[in-house]
Amino acid sequence: MKGFWGAVVFAATMAGAQLVPAPALAQEASTAPLPTAKVALGEEIVRLAYPESSREAMFGGMVDTIVDQINQANETQLAGAPPEVRTFVMERQGQMIVELKKILARHIPAIMGGLGGAYADAFTLDELTEIRNFVSTPAGKAFLQKSADLVSNPHYTAATQPYMNEVFAEAQRWQREMVAELQERFGNPQAAQ
């Protein structure tokens, strides 16, 4: 996978391999304004369930877990590489993760605001009231706060690692096929320069 089409295919493949289910990405934003009472409850649930002081660590922990799983799934790509190449790749990836976390930190307020709006959109006023009452209890707070940590739980990662392994194995094939088809259909844009 070299050149322009390789970069295009890599970006497309990685976007397709994200952990977010495709139906969630395909949903259109609702254009109808949400009732104020529902929005207030959705925002309150977010504040109670995900205290601002713990949000960055929560998201960072999820990123770390996903990166660990990607690294395990990606082992075959680096298996035959010289040690210095493996070291370079891991160092560069570490630098990218640091930058990714900085970007993520800037977006956390908007993400959490969106989550409050999503709660308001997805649940009835009565359901939101019951959810708020639940997350106001010690058990409710613990449930939601620990739910985000479950992605790094060994039981969960053991169940999801085979998925990651299969996706990364298939991603290599998808990349090769897409590069070949792009070159067949559109030629080599670097040769035209």
Backbone as a chain_set.jsonl record, in Angstrom:
{"seq": "MKGFWGAVVFAATMAGAQLVPAPALAQEASTAPLPTAKVALGEEIVRLAYPESSREAMFGGMVDTIVDQINQANETQLAGAPPEVRTFVMERQGQMIVELKKILARHIPAIMGGLGGAYADAFTLDELTEIRNFVSTPAGKAFLQKSADLVSNPHYTAATQPYMNEVFAEAQRWQREMVAELQERFGNPQAAQ", "coords": {"N": [[0.85, -1.162, 0.0], [1.092, 1.8, -1.165], [1.859, 5.273, -1.681], [-0.404, 7.858, -2.856], [-3.051, 6.682, -3.096], [-2.835, 4.691, -1.205], [-2.727, 6.131, 1.199], [-5.263, 7.303, 1.152], [-6.878, 5.025, 1.253], [-6.069, 3.893, 3.679], [-7.03, 5.808, 5.511], [-9.783, 5.632, 4.992], [-10.298, 2.952, 5.629], [-9.596, 2.805, 8.342], [-11.451, 4.55, 9.399], [-13.739, 3.094, 8.917], [-13.342, 0.974, 10.606], [-13.857, 1.743, 13.131], [-15.009, 1.637, 16.528], [-17.567, 2.453, 16.941], [-20.897, 1.628, 16.385], [-22.249, 1.235, 13.104], [-25.043, 1.983, 12.649], [-25.389, 3.944, 14.615], [-23.811, 6.001, 13.682], [-25.16, 6.675, 11.406], [-27.535, 7.907, 12.084], [-29.643, 10.682, 11.811], [-29.508, 14.035, 12.965], [-31.974, 15.246, 15.158], [-34.335, 17.649, 14.217], [-36.279, 18.862, 15.598], [-36.99, 20.997, 18.306], [-36.037, 20.271, 21.665], [-37.963, 19.611, 24.606], [-37.634, 21.901, 27.296], [-37.623, 20.996, 29.977], [-36.918, 18.312, 29.698], [-34.355, 18.538, 28.564], [-33.014, 19.827, 30.664], [-33.122, 17.803, 32.608], [-31.652, 15.792, 31.272], [-29.126, 17.021, 31.128], [-28.612, 17.264, 33.86], [-28.429, 14.586, 34.607], [-26.083, 13.863, 33.27], [-24.232, 15.533, 34.624], [-24.409, 14.47, 37.224], [-23.772, 11.769, 36.82], [-21.32, 11.735, 35.5], [-18.952, 13.284, 36.761], [-17.34, 16.434, 36.256], [-14.664, 16.563, 37.031], [-13.68, 14.02, 36.624], [-13.944, 13.325, 33.984], [-11.993, 13.648, 31.876], [-10.043, 11.755, 32.57], [-11.62, 9.473, 32.434], [-12.328, 9.313, 29.657], [-9.729, 9.232, 28.606], [-8.8, 6.822, 29.66], [-10.448, 5.035, 28.288], [-9.518, 5.439, 25.675], [-6.867, 4.526, 25.987], [-7.323, 1.789, 26.499], [-8.529, 0.936, 24.11], [-6.454, 1.473, 22.316], [-4.532, -0.311, 23.296], [-5.801, -2.718, 22.625], [-5.866, -2.469, 19.853], [-3.137, -2.494, 19.343], [-2.515, -5.14, 20.105], [-4.02, -6.522, 18.204], [-2.704, -5.725, 15.963], [-0.253, -6.876, 16.0], [0.694, -8.798, 14.134], [1.354, -7.307, 11.882], [3.688, -6.025, 12.575], [5.325, -8.052, 13.273], [7.516, -9.218, 11.833], [9.182, -7.089, 11.595], [12.214, -5.171, 11.938], [13.757, -4.569, 15.163], [14.276, -1.815, 15.593], [12.462, -0.579, 13.918], [10.03, -1.387, 15.001], [10.273, -0.105, 17.49], [10.343, 2.595, 16.66], [7.753, 2.825, 15.508], [6.104, 2.363, 17.743], [6.903, 4.48, 19.414], [6.174, 6.677, 17.855], [3.441, 6.243, 17.67], [2.771, 6.574, 20.356], [3.262, 9.323, 20.617], [1.263, 10.289, 18.925], [-1.01, 9.463, 20.31], [-0.849, 11.03, 22.611], [-1.327, 13.548, 21.469], [-3.89, 13.062, 20.408], [-5.34, 12.741, 22.773], [-5.194, 15.33, 23.793], [-6.696, 16.718, 21.922], [-9.132, 15.408, 22.281], [-9.685, 16.159, 24.952], [-10.28, 18.867, 24.613], [-12.73, 18.638, 23.388], [-14.425, 17.373, 25.131], [-16.347, 18.856, 26.789], [-18.331, 19.554, 24.844], [-19.011, 17.016, 23.916], [-20.115, 15.867, 26.226], [-22.239, 17.616, 26.6], [-23.666, 16.999, 24.319], [-24.344, 14.386, 24.978], [-26.105, 14.803, 27.112], [-28.182, 16.059, 25.69], [-28.804, 13.932, 24.002], [-29.773, 12.047, 25.829], [-32.074, 13.465, 26.601], [-33.46, 13.403, 24.219], [-33.835, 10.683, 23.758], [-35.233, 9.526, 25.886], [-38.32, 9.462, 27.776], [-39.946, 12.073, 29.705], [-40.727, 11.058, 32.191], [-39.095, 8.751, 32.321], [-36.562, 9.956, 32.303], [-36.685, 11.306, 34.725], [-36.756, 9.147, 36.511], [-34.282, 7.985, 35.914], [-32.551, 10.069, 36.657], [-33.133, 10.092, 39.396], [-32.114, 7.591, 40.061], [-29.331, 7.845, 39.386], [-28.687, 9.639, 41.296], [-28.351, 8.247, 43.582], [-25.953, 6.455, 45.646], [-25.407, 3.894, 44.534], [-26.337, 4.219, 41.921], [-24.701, 6.293, 40.921], [-22.232, 4.997, 41.109], [-22.676, 2.875, 39.354], [-22.936, 4.106, 36.769], [-20.512, 5.576, 36.619], [-18.602, 3.56, 36.838], [-19.258, 2.075, 34.642], [-18.071, 3.179, 32.369], [-15.465, 2.47, 32.845], [-15.497, -0.205, 32.409], [-14.706, -1.004, 29.885], [-12.056, -1.571, 30.038], [-11.942, -3.761, 31.612], [-10.817, -7.037, 32.276], [-12.555, -9.191, 31.601], [-14.242, -8.053, 29.707], [-12.406, -7.103, 27.753], [-11.288, -9.52, 26.977], [-13.418, -10.622, 25.657], [-13.821, -8.817, 23.558], [-11.411, -8.676, 22.175], [-11.014, -10.735, 20.171], [-12.729, -9.746, 18.161], [-11.425, -7.324, 17.492], [-9.007, -8.38, 16.532], [-9.907, -9.799, 14.269], [-11.03, -7.726, 12.73], [-8.742, -6.148, 12.173], [-7.208, -7.969, 10.742], [-8.83, -8.347, 8.499], [-8.896, -5.706, 7.607], [-6.471, -5.256, 6.362], [-6.767, -6.744, 4.004], [-8.987, -5.406, 2.918], [-7.836, -2.909, 2.473], [-5.848, -3.508, 0.532], [-7.496, -4.392, -1.59], [-9.034, -2.087, -2.068], [-7.091, -0.192, -2.805], [-6.158, -1.367, -5.174], [-8.513, -1.268, -6.73], [-8.986, 1.514, -6.792], [-6.706, 2.37, -8.204], [-7.164, 1.038, -10.601], [-9.581, 2.198, -11.486], [-9.092, 4.986, -11.395], [-6.479, 5.515, -11.981], [-3.023, 6.437, -11.365], [-2.505, 9.052, -9.359], [-0.112, 10.268, -8.647], [1.637, 9.722, -10.693], [0.789, 11.433, -12.655], [1.733, 13.868, -11.914]], "CA": [[0.0, 0.0, 0.0], [2.006, 2.934, -1.258], [1.463, 6.466, -2.396], [-1.625, 8.6, -2.589], [-4.202, 5.812, -2.858], [-2.609, 3.993, 0.063], [-3.127, 7.021, 2.284], [-6.718, 7.422, 1.085], [-7.463, 3.755, 1.699], [-5.812, 3.744, 5.106], [-7.968, 6.659, 6.236], [-11.131, 5.078, 4.836], [-10.387, 1.685, 6.35], [-9.582, 3.052, 9.776], [-12.739, 5.145, 9.75], [-14.71, 2.008, 8.907], [-13.049, -0.002, 11.651], [-14.094, 2.33, 14.44], [-15.808, 0.827, 17.426], [-18.925, 2.96, 16.997], [-21.727, 0.89, 15.439], [-22.65, 2.011, 11.929], [-26.333, 2.641, 12.791], [-25.252, 5.14, 15.445], [-23.241, 7.043, 12.842], [-26.07, 7.006, 10.327], [-28.693, 8.625, 12.568], [-29.652, 12.11, 11.546], [-29.852, 14.851, 14.123], [-33.36, 15.676, 15.204], [-34.456, 19.087, 14.01], [-37.284, 19.372, 16.525], [-36.421, 21.427, 19.592], [-36.377, 19.397, 22.781], [-38.575, 20.327, 25.732], [-36.666, 22.426, 28.256], [-37.571, 20.143, 31.167], [-36.163, 17.106, 29.342], [-32.956, 18.942, 28.39], [-32.469, 20.074, 32.001], [-32.91, 16.499, 33.247], [-30.537, 15.134, 30.585], [-27.883, 17.669, 31.568], [-28.404, 16.92, 35.268], [-27.969, 13.189, 34.636], [-24.672, 13.885, 32.868], [-23.455, 16.125, 35.726], [-24.383, 13.534, 38.348], [-23.164, 10.488, 36.448], [-19.953, 11.907, 35.01], [-18.434, 14.545, 37.305], [-16.351, 17.086, 35.391], [-13.299, 16.281, 37.476], [-13.24, 12.675, 36.226], [-14.245, 13.063, 32.568], [-10.795, 13.494, 31.046], [-9.447, 10.459, 32.915], [-12.515, 8.435, 31.929], [-12.129, 9.197, 28.211], [-8.345, 8.812, 28.373], [-8.725, 5.39, 29.955], [-11.068, 4.294, 27.179], [-8.574, 5.516, 24.559], [-5.747, 3.62, 26.285], [-7.771, 0.402, 26.342], [-8.724, 0.672, 22.675], [-5.118, 1.437, 21.703], [-3.93, -1.593, 23.688], [-6.404, -3.778, 21.825], [-5.403, -2.293, 18.478], [-1.755, -2.976, 19.309], [-2.536, -6.603, 20.118], [-4.529, -6.979, 16.915], [-1.766, -5.296, 14.939], [1.026, -7.566, 16.211], [1.161, -9.507, 12.942], [1.935, -6.367, 10.925], [5.034, -5.656, 12.999], [6.022, -9.252, 13.757], [8.793, -9.431, 11.157], [9.921, -5.831, 11.465], [13.402, -5.041, 12.802], [13.451, -3.932, 16.453], [14.28, -0.35, 15.519], [11.211, -0.174, 13.273], [8.986, -1.565, 16.018], [10.46, 0.964, 18.463], [9.908, 3.829, 16.016], [6.294, 2.811, 15.361], [5.496, 2.498, 19.061], [7.162, 5.839, 19.89], [5.344, 7.591, 17.058], [2.059, 6.033, 18.088], [2.643, 7.221, 21.657], [3.16, 10.762, 20.38], [-0.053, 10.547, 18.349], [-2.01, 9.291, 21.359], [-0.784, 12.231, 23.446], [-2.03, 14.598, 20.728], [-5.295, 12.683, 20.338], [-5.948, 13.029, 24.076], [-5.33, 16.786, 23.908], [-7.853, 17.072, 21.094], [-10.303, 14.878, 22.98], [-9.941, 16.991, 26.134], [-10.941, 20.099, 24.166], [-14.084, 18.338, 22.921], [-15.233, 16.719, 26.171], [-17.565, 19.597, 27.155], [-19.344, 19.42, 23.799], [-19.452, 15.617, 23.903], [-21.0, 15.653, 27.363], [-23.461, 18.355, 26.282], [-24.4, 16.182, 23.355], [-24.894, 13.236, 25.687], [-27.292, 15.291, 27.813], [-29.226, 16.219, 24.675], [-29.204, 12.598, 23.524], [-30.659, 11.498, 26.866], [-33.347, 14.184, 26.503], [-34.126, 12.976, 22.992], [-34.098, 9.239, 23.746], [-36.074, 9.074, 26.988], [-39.461, 10.296, 28.146], [-39.74, 12.873, 30.907], [-40.821, 10.149, 33.346], [-37.882, 7.926, 32.345], [-35.444, 10.814, 32.706], [-36.819, 11.552, 36.167], [-36.333, 7.918, 37.199], [-32.825, 7.836, 35.718], [-31.928, 11.075, 37.531], [-33.259, 9.609, 40.778], [-31.181, 6.469, 40.21], [-27.937, 8.301, 39.407], [-28.492, 10.43, 42.512], [-28.02, 7.331, 44.675], [-24.577, 5.96, 45.56], [-25.332, 2.773, 43.592], [-26.53, 4.745, 40.571], [-23.465, 6.987, 40.531], [-21.188, 3.987, 40.914], [-22.997, 2.113, 38.142], [-22.588, 4.85, 35.563], [-19.097, 5.921, 36.601], [-17.823, 2.348, 36.591], [-19.582, 1.54, 33.312], [-17.054, 3.638, 31.424], [-14.228, 1.723, 33.12], [-15.646, -1.621, 32.063], [-14.028, -1.33, 28.628], [-10.718, -2.089, 30.339], [-12.075, -4.947, 32.453], [-10.3, -8.212, 31.561], [-13.654, -9.991, 31.044], [-14.709, -7.358, 28.508], [-11.361, -7.09, 26.722], [-11.148, -10.885, 26.458], [-14.533, -10.858, 24.73], [-13.744, -7.939, 22.387], [-10.143, -8.807, 21.455], [-11.171, -11.477, 18.9], [-13.322, -8.826, 17.187], [-10.365, -6.432, 17.032], [-8.076, -9.179, 15.734], [-10.517, -10.097, 12.973], [-11.154, -6.476, 11.973], [-7.436, -5.74, 11.667], [-6.805, -8.915, 9.703], [-9.621, -8.029, 7.308], [-8.574, -4.355, 7.153], [-5.351, -5.356, 5.413], [-7.341, -7.197, 2.727], [-9.808, -4.307, 2.401], [-6.925, -1.876, 1.978], [-5.253, -3.97, -0.74], [-8.536, -4.407, -2.621], [-9.437, -0.728, -2.396], [-5.993, 0.43, -3.551], [-6.182, -1.936, -6.521], [-9.671, -0.745, -7.454], [-8.761, 2.936, -7.04], [-5.74, 2.498, -9.287], [-7.81, 0.574, -11.833], [-10.61, 3.146, -11.908], [-8.688, 6.379, -11.474], [-5.076, 5.632, -12.303], [-2.101, 6.813, -10.307], [-2.411, 10.521, -9.397], [1.287, 10.703, -8.5], [2.291, 9.613, -12.001], [0.362, 12.576, -13.463], [2.377, 15.104, -11.444]], "C": [[0.894, 1.223, 0.0], [1.315, 4.106, -1.912], [0.124, 7.034, -1.954], [-2.79, 7.696, -2.247], [-4.038, 5.03, -1.562], [-3.046, 4.84, 1.241], [-4.639, 7.181, 2.331], [-7.373, 6.173, 1.661], [-7.243, 3.559, 3.19], [-6.823, 4.557, 5.903], [-9.384, 6.093, 6.166], [-11.306, 3.803, 5.639], [-10.432, 1.915, 7.843], [-10.888, 3.689, 10.22], [-13.811, 4.061, 9.813], [-14.511, 1.021, 10.031], [-13.29, 0.557, 13.042], [-15.037, 1.459, 15.243], [-17.244, 1.309, 17.535], [-19.759, 2.197, 15.976], [-22.206, 1.788, 14.303], [-24.024, 2.65, 12.08], [-26.254, 3.915, 13.631], [-24.7, 6.294, 14.623], [-24.239, 7.542, 11.815], [-27.268, 7.831, 10.791], [-28.562, 10.108, 12.283], [-30.04, 12.85, 12.815], [-31.31, 15.268, 14.025], [-33.404, 17.19, 15.034], [-35.476, 19.701, 14.959], [-36.622, 19.812, 17.828], [-36.917, 20.504, 20.709], [-37.006, 20.209, 23.901], [-37.527, 20.697, 26.789], [-36.519, 21.523, 29.475], [-36.764, 18.878, 30.895], [-34.677, 17.422, 29.19], [-32.306, 19.153, 29.753], [-32.202, 18.757, 32.726], [-31.743, 15.754, 32.6], [-29.206, 15.704, 31.028], [-27.577, 17.334, 33.028], [-27.897, 15.484, 35.406], [-26.484, 13.132, 34.294], [-23.811, 14.44, 34.002], [-23.317, 15.155, 36.897], [-23.575, 12.277, 38.021], [-21.691, 10.611, 36.087], [-19.403, 13.236, 35.514], [-17.323, 15.116, 36.418], [-14.929, 16.714, 35.758], [-12.785, 14.913, 37.025], [-13.393, 12.395, 34.733], [-13.008, 12.816, 31.72], [-10.124, 12.143, 31.308], [-10.298, 9.311, 32.38], [-12.292, 8.221, 30.426], [-10.719, 8.717, 27.879], [-8.159, 7.328, 28.623], [-9.34, 4.548, 28.846], [-10.139, 4.293, 25.962], [-7.428, 4.53, 24.777], [-6.132, 2.163, 26.066], [-7.933, 0.046, 24.868], [-7.378, 0.584, 21.971], [-4.416, 0.121, 22.055], [-4.491, -2.727, 22.842], [-5.973, -3.679, 20.363], [-3.975, -2.812, 18.35], [-1.692, -4.5, 19.304], [-2.996, -7.151, 18.773], [-3.526, -6.73, 15.795], [-0.414, -6.006, 15.035], [1.563, -8.213, 14.937], [1.815, -8.56, 11.939], [3.371, -6.007, 11.287], [5.888, -6.865, 13.37], [7.394, -9.431, 13.117], [9.655, -8.192, 11.036], [11.152, -5.829, 12.372], [13.027, -4.298, 14.091], [13.395, -2.413, 16.387], [13.016, 0.183, 14.844], [10.066, -0.282, 14.273], [9.067, -0.435, 17.048], [9.967, 2.287, 17.901], [8.385, 3.897, 15.953], [5.627, 3.044, 16.719], [5.724, 3.912, 19.627], [6.272, 6.836, 19.165], [3.879, 7.465, 17.446], [1.819, 6.698, 19.449], [2.49, 8.727, 21.529], [1.773, 11.125, 19.833], [-1.148, 10.435, 19.408], [-2.018, 10.493, 22.297], [-1.549, 13.368, 22.764], [-3.52, 14.319, 20.647], [-5.996, 13.025, 21.651], [-6.11, 14.527, 24.297], [-6.553, 17.259, 23.113], [-9.136, 16.629, 21.787], [-10.665, 15.758, 24.174], [-10.658, 18.289, 25.751], [-12.397, 19.851, 23.797], [-14.984, 17.72, 23.984], [-16.46, 17.541, 26.569], [-18.679, 19.46, 26.111], [-19.894, 17.99, 23.739], [-20.435, 15.368, 25.037], [-22.307, 16.425, 27.183], [-24.322, 17.589, 25.295], [-25.035, 14.965, 23.999], [-26.147, 13.634, 26.466], [-28.46, 15.478, 26.855], [-29.725, 14.886, 24.151], [-30.109, 11.912, 24.543], [-32.04, 12.129, 26.753], [-34.154, 13.727, 25.294], [-34.594, 11.52, 23.069], [-35.103, 8.776, 24.791], [-37.239, 10.023, 27.224], [-39.117, 11.087, 29.397], [-39.787, 11.989, 32.155], [-39.577, 9.269, 33.452], [-36.675, 8.733, 32.804], [-35.483, 11.099, 34.206], [-36.349, 10.335, 36.954], [-34.827, 7.702, 37.073], [-32.087, 8.821, 36.624], [-31.981, 10.625, 38.979], [-32.274, 8.473, 41.037], [-29.737, 6.956, 40.304], [-27.649, 9.213, 40.586], [-28.145, 9.553, 43.708], [-26.557, 6.908, 44.558], [-24.439, 4.81, 44.549], [-25.468, 3.254, 42.15], [-25.299, 5.464, 40.06], [-22.367, 5.978, 40.232], [-21.427, 3.215, 39.624], [-22.544, 2.864, 36.899], [-21.109, 5.191, 35.497], [-18.233, 4.7, 36.307], [-18.106, 1.755, 35.215], [-18.546, 1.951, 32.281], [-15.751, 2.87, 31.608], [-14.296, 0.273, 32.664], [-14.969, -1.985, 30.751], [-12.615, -1.846, 28.866], [-10.758, -3.308, 31.261], [-11.615, -6.174, 31.677], [-11.397, -9.097, 30.958], [-14.147, -9.382, 29.722], [-13.654, -7.399, 27.403], [-11.134, -8.485, 26.148], [-12.246, -11.19, 25.443], [-14.409, -10.019, 23.463], [-12.459, -8.091, 21.585], [-10.274, -9.633, 20.175], [-11.795, -10.618, 17.799], [-12.241, -7.919, 16.611], [-9.376, -7.177, 16.14], [-8.636, -9.423, 14.333], [-10.632, -8.846, 12.113], [-9.807, -6.068, 11.382], [-6.921, -6.692, 10.598], [-7.545, -8.61, 8.401], [-9.266, -6.658, 6.746], [-7.424, -4.374, 6.147], [-5.861, -5.776, 4.031], [-8.162, -6.071, 2.109], [-8.935, -3.216, 1.808], [-6.335, -2.275, 0.635], [-6.285, -3.913, -1.862], [-8.93, -2.995, -3.038], [-8.349, 0.002, -3.175], [-6.012, -0.065, -4.992], [-7.337, -1.354, -7.332], [-9.526, 0.748, -7.75], [-7.789, 3.144, -8.2], [-6.344, 2.079, -10.618], [-8.79, 1.614, -12.355], [-10.063, 4.534, -12.211], [-7.216, 6.585, -11.814], [-4.243, 6.031, -11.1], [-1.927, 8.324, -10.342], [-0.984, 11.035, -9.245], [2.019, 10.652, -9.827], [1.959, 10.813, -12.879], [1.07, 13.852, -13.064], [3.711, 15.328, -12.08]], "O": [[1.396, 1.634, 1.046], [0.312, 3.949, -2.608], [-0.394, 6.748, -0.875], [-3.454, 7.899, -1.231], [-5.029, 4.739, -0.891], [-3.665, 4.335, 2.178], [-5.234, 7.194, 3.408], [-8.307, 6.259, 2.458], [-8.146, 3.102, 3.891], [-7.408, 4.054, 6.863], [-10.1, 6.077, 7.167], [-12.347, 3.596, 6.262], [-11.225, 1.285, 8.543], [-11.38, 3.395, 11.309], [-14.693, 4.108, 10.671], [-15.442, 0.294, 10.377], [-12.96, -0.094, 14.034], [-15.772, 0.642, 14.688], [-18.067, 0.641, 18.161], [-19.374, 2.123, 14.809], [-22.528, 2.957, 14.517], [-24.178, 3.799, 11.666], [-26.988, 4.869, 13.371], [-25.079, 7.445, 14.84], [-24.179, 8.698, 11.396], [-27.962, 8.407, 9.953], [-27.508, 10.708, 12.489], [-30.808, 12.345, 13.634], [-31.81, 15.599, 12.95], [-32.612, 17.918, 15.632], [-35.533, 20.922, 15.108], [-35.796, 19.091, 18.387], [-38.053, 20.029, 20.694], [-36.632, 21.36, 24.126], [-36.652, 19.897, 27.122], [-35.406, 21.31, 29.956], [-36.013, 18.421, 31.757], [-33.831, 16.65, 29.643], [-31.179, 18.713, 29.98], [-31.172, 18.609, 33.384], [-30.932, 15.149, 33.302], [-28.259, 14.957, 31.276], [-26.416, 17.143, 33.392], [-27.03, 15.207, 36.235], [-25.717, 12.431, 34.955], [-22.763, 13.872, 34.309], [-22.244, 15.032, 37.489], [-22.798, 11.79, 38.843], [-20.906, 9.697, 36.339], [-19.389, 14.217, 34.771], [-16.481, 14.382, 35.901], [-14.079, 16.566, 34.88], [-11.578, 14.674, 37.042], [-13.005, 11.323, 34.269], [-12.977, 11.873, 30.929], [-9.691, 11.47, 30.373], [-9.766, 8.297, 31.927], [-12.091, 7.093, 29.977], [-10.532, 7.896, 26.981], [-7.443, 6.652, 27.883], [-8.826, 3.483, 28.503], [-9.988, 3.27, 25.296], [-7.058, 3.789, 23.867], [-5.353, 1.389, 25.51], [-7.517, -1.029, 24.436], [-7.179, -0.284, 21.12], [-3.778, -0.489, 21.198], [-3.746, -3.598, 22.393], [-5.743, -4.698, 19.712], [-3.637, -3.486, 17.377], [-0.895, -5.084, 18.57], [-2.435, -8.121, 18.264], [-3.508, -7.45, 14.797], [0.475, -5.751, 14.222], [2.768, -8.178, 14.69], [2.731, -8.959, 11.221], [4.181, -5.717, 10.407], [7.052, -6.712, 13.74], [8.35, -9.768, 13.816], [10.733, -8.233, 10.444], [11.131, -6.419, 13.452], [12.093, -3.496, 14.104], [12.564, -1.79, 17.048], [12.555, 1.278, 15.166], [9.236, 0.62, 14.378], [8.041, 0.126, 17.435], [9.252, 3.023, 18.581], [7.794, 4.917, 16.307], [4.69, 3.835, 16.825], [4.826, 4.475, 20.253], [5.688, 7.727, 19.782], [3.164, 8.463, 17.539], [0.775, 7.314, 19.663], [1.693, 9.341, 22.238], [1.186, 12.135, 20.223], [-2.101, 11.215, 19.407], [-3.084, 10.929, 22.732], [-2.328, 14.07, 23.409], [-4.331, 15.232, 20.798], [-7.114, 13.539, 21.645], [-7.077, 14.951, 24.93], [-7.332, 18.091, 23.578], [-10.104, 17.385, 21.867], [-11.839, 16.065, 24.379], [-11.537, 18.754, 26.477], [-13.217, 20.765, 23.883], [-16.183, 17.56, 23.759], [-17.543, 16.967, 26.682], [-19.842, 19.269, 26.467], [-21.09, 17.784, 23.537], [-21.469, 14.731, 24.837], [-23.37, 15.94, 27.572], [-25.546, 17.537, 25.421], [-26.131, 14.554, 23.619], [-27.133, 12.897, 26.481], [-29.592, 15.105, 27.164], [-30.915, 14.72, 23.885], [-31.093, 11.272, 24.173], [-33.054, 11.434, 26.801], [-35.383, 13.671, 25.343], [-35.633, 11.169, 22.508], [-35.755, 7.748, 24.609], [-37.167, 11.214, 26.92], [-38.121, 10.81, 30.066], [-38.979, 12.156, 33.068], [-39.059, 9.062, 34.549], [-35.863, 8.255, 33.596], [-34.447, 11.131, 34.87], [-35.631, 10.47, 37.944], [-34.176, 7.281, 38.029], [-31.114, 8.454, 37.282], [-30.999, 10.753, 39.712], [-31.67, 8.401, 42.107], [-28.998, 6.536, 41.194], [-26.49, 9.531, 40.853], [-27.694, 10.057, 44.737], [-25.98, 6.996, 43.475], [-23.467, 4.761, 43.796], [-24.787, 2.748, 41.259], [-24.891, 5.277, 38.913], [-21.66, 6.089, 39.23], [-20.485, 2.933, 38.883], [-21.837, 2.302, 36.062], [-20.506, 5.104, 34.427], [-17.233, 4.807, 35.597], [-17.283, 1.012, 34.679], [-18.182, 1.157, 31.413], [-15.017, 2.644, 30.645], [-13.27, -0.396, 32.547], [-14.683, -3.16, 30.518], [-12.036, -2.49, 27.991], [-9.71, -3.828, 31.644], [-11.993, -6.335, 30.517], [-11.184, -9.695, 29.903], [-14.43, -10.093, 28.759], [-13.97, -7.695, 26.251], [-10.823, -8.624, 24.965], [-12.026, -11.93, 24.484], [-14.844, -10.454, 22.397], [-12.411, -7.677, 20.427], [-9.684, -9.255, 19.163], [-11.429, -10.75, 16.631], [-12.143, -7.757, 15.395], [-8.956, -6.657, 15.106], [-7.929, -9.274, 13.337], [-10.366, -8.887, 10.912], [-9.737, -5.683, 10.215], [-6.266, -6.262, 9.649], [-6.945, -8.617, 7.326], [-9.325, -6.459, 5.533], [-7.413, -3.595, 5.193], [-5.437, -5.228, 3.014], [-8.05, -5.807, 0.912], [-9.256, -2.66, 0.758], [-6.319, -1.474, -0.3], [-5.987, -3.441, -2.959], [-9.138, -2.731, -4.222], [-8.654, 0.741, -4.11], [-5.894, 0.729, -5.925], [-7.157, -0.987, -8.493], [-9.897, 1.203, -8.832], [-8.018, 3.985, -9.069], [-6.068, 2.693, -11.649], [-8.82, 1.881, -13.557], [-10.501, 5.188, -13.157], [-6.761, 7.724, -11.922], [-4.703, 5.969, -9.96], [-1.277, 8.844, -11.248], [-0.687, 12.146, -9.684], [2.925, 11.45, -10.066], [2.748, 11.179, -13.75], [1.018, 14.835, -13.804], [4.375, 16.322, -11.789]]}, "num_chains": 1, "name": "protein.A"}
